[in-house]
Structures are given as structure tokens and as C-alpha cells.
């Protein structure tokens, strides 16, 4: 098979598709519900501000697990 999408190849492309289809698609309705009460008067900037780093809640246990796994051996 000569399929090799630029720049990362077929394996990376397939893994991306699997994640999008298996994980993201089932969450689509739930994600849409997060914006169900948004009115036309709200600006893109107001919505984007809700995703600012200072508005995020740090999940300490998850952060520590990921940090430990990211350290070089």
C-alpha cells in the first residue's frame, strides 16, 4: 500500500480518525448542551474567556499522574 498522507503517515492519520470517531463523536451532543443557553448577544470573546487558563480547574491527581509519566526515565 502506498498511502502515506503528509506529514506523519498513514498510522498517525488512522489513529487521529479513530480518536475523532470513537471519542469525539459520541460527546458531540453533550458538548452542544454546554452552549444551549448561549444567546446571540454573547460575543465570541465572552465564550472564549470561559476557556482562559485562569478559569480552568486543575485536576491535581490527573496532573500529577501525567507529570510523572512525562518525566524522562
Backbone torsions as a table, in degrees:
resi	resn	phi	psi	omega
1	UNK	NA	131.4	-176.4
2	UNK	-104.4	10.0	-179.9
3	UNK	-70.1	118.8	-179.8
4	UNK	-146.9	82.8	-177.5
5	UNK	-64.2	138.6	179.8
6	UNK	-73.8	144.5	-4.6
7	UNK	-101.8	-4.0	-170.1
8	UNK	-107.0	-6.3	176.8
9	UNK	93.6	175.6	-173.4
10	UNK	-67.6	-42.3	-177.0
11	UNK	-60.2	-46.6	179.4
12	UNK	-63.0	-40.3	179.8
13	UNK	-63.1	-43.8	179.4
14	UNK	-65.7	-42.3	179.3
15	UNK	-63.1	-39.4	176.7
16	UNK	-62.4	-45.4	179.1
17	UNK	-62.8	-42.0	179.5
18	UNK	-61.3	-46.4	179.6
19	UNK	-61.4	-43.4	-179.3
20	UNK	-65.1	-43.4	-176.4
21	UNK	-75.8	-47.2	-174.1
22	UNK	-77.7	-34.7	-175.7
23	UNK	-102.7	-50.3	-172.9
24	UNK	-74.4	-44.8	-176.7
25	UNK	-57.6	-45.2	179.7
26	UNK	-64.8	-21.6	-178.7
27	UNK	-89.6	-3.9	-173.6
28	UNK	-57.3	-48.3	-179.6
29	UNK	-64.0	-41.7	178.3
30	UNK	-62.4	-41.7	178.8
31	UNK	-64.3	-41.2	178.1
32	UNK	-61.6	-35.8	178.2
33	UNK	-63.5	-26.7	177.6
34	UNK	-62.6	-23.5	-177.6
35	UNK	-112.2	12.9	-176.0
36	UNK	-62.9	-33.2	-176.7
37	UNK	-94.3	5.9	-179.7
38	UNK	-73.4	130.4	179.4
39	UNK	-97.4	164.3	179.3
40	UNK	-62.8	-24.2	-178.3
41	UNK	-71.6	-20.3	179.9
42	UNK	-76.2	137.8	-177.3
43	UNK	-90.8	164.7	176.2
44	UNK	-60.0	-37.0	-179.1
45	UNK	-65.2	-39.0	178.1
46	UNK	-64.2	-41.4	177.4
47	UNK	-66.7	-43.4	-179.0
48	UNK	-64.1	-35.0	179.2
49	UNK	-60.2	-27.6	179.3
50	UNK	-68.0	-17.3	178.8
51	UNK	-98.9	4.8	-179.5
52	UNK	-62.7	147.6	-176.5
53	UNK	-55.1	-41.3	-178.3
54	UNK	-68.2	-13.4	176.6
55	UNK	-95.2	-1.7	-178.6
56	UNK	-82.7	148.7	174.5
57	UNK	-100.2	123.7	-179.6
58	UNK	-81.0	124.3	175.0
59	UNK	-88.6	94.1	-170.0
60	UNK	-55.3	-46.0	-178.2
61	UNK	-63.2	-46.2	179.1
62	UNK	-63.5	-43.2	179.6
63	UNK	-60.9	-39.8	-179.8
64	UNK	-69.9	-37.7	177.6
65	UNK	-64.8	-46.2	180.0
66	UNK	-65.7	-39.4	178.9
67	UNK	-64.5	-41.9	179.6
68	UNK	-64.6	-38.2	179.4
69	UNK	-72.6	-21.4	-177.1
70	UNK	-87.1	-13.7	-178.5
71	UNK	-70.9	139.8	177.3
72	UNK	-64.0	145.3	-178.8
73	UNK	-74.1	NA	NA
